[in-house]
Amino acid sequence: MEQTRPLDALNRARNKRVIVDLKNGRQLIGTLNAFDIHINTVLTDAEERQDGEVKRKLGVVFIRGDTIILISPAD
């Protein structure tokens, strides 16, 4: 059985659409462009969603890692 580290999973998600849930209750969806060991994350083509509806388009966003609850594939 192959062991996977959390950063390996994020590497596989790079350049793919992801959902990011934040501690403040916001949900962002975008293409995972970059991240570091603190899970500081850059999304491109990002948008904020609320109740499944696009609330606003954000473009490129930097998300501080300690505000993230969850990162999940969007597809």
C-alpha positions in Angstrom: 0.0 0.0 0.0 1.4 3.3 -1.1 1.9 5.9 1.8 0.9 9.4 0.9 1.8 12.6 2.7 -0.7 15.5 2.8 1.5 17.6 0.5 1.6 14.7 -2.0 -2.2 14.9 -2.2 -2.0 18.7 -2.8 0.7 18.2 -5.5 -1.7 15.8 -7.3 -4.4 18.5 -7.1 -2.2 21.2 -8.6 -3.6 22.8 -11.8 -7.0 21.3 -11.0 -10.2 22.8 -9.6 -10.5 22.6 -5.9 -13.0 23.7 -3.2 -11.5 25.5 -0.2 -13.6 25.9 3.0 -12.4 28.7 5.3 -12.7 29.2 9.0 -14.9 32.3 8.5 -17.5 30.2 6.7 -16.6 31.3 3.2 -16.1 28.8 0.4 -13.8 29.5 -2.5 -13.5 27.5 -5.7 -10.6 27.9 -8.1 -7.6 26.3 -9.8 -4.9 25.3 -7.3 -1.9 27.1 -8.6 0.7 27.0 -5.8 1.1 26.2 -2.1 3.8 26.0 0.5 4.5 23.9 3.6 2.2 26.1 5.7 -0.6 25.4 3.2 -0.6 29.1 2.1 -2.4 28.7 -1.2 -2.8 30.5 -4.5 -5.9 29.9 -6.5 -6.5 31.3 -10.0 -9.9 31.8 -11.6 -11.3 31.9 -8.1 -14.8 32.6 -7.1 -16.6 32.8 -3.8 -19.7 30.6 -3.5 -22.6 30.7 -1.0 -25.3 28.1 -1.0 -24.0 26.7 -4.2 -24.3 30.0 -6.1 -21.5 32.2 -7.3 -21.4 35.2 -4.9 -18.5 37.0 -6.7 -15.6 36.3 -9.0 -12.2 37.0 -7.4 -9.6 36.0 -10.0 -6.2 35.3 -8.4 -6.3 34.9 -4.6 -3.8 34.2 -1.9 -5.2 32.3 1.1 -3.3 32.1 4.3 -2.9 28.5 5.4 -4.1 28.8 8.9 -7.5 30.1 7.7 -8.2 26.9 5.7 -10.4 24.1 7.1 -10.6 21.8 4.0 -9.3 21.5 0.4 -11.2 19.1 -1.8 -11.3 18.3 -5.5 -14.1 20.2 -7.2 -14.9 17.6 -9.9 
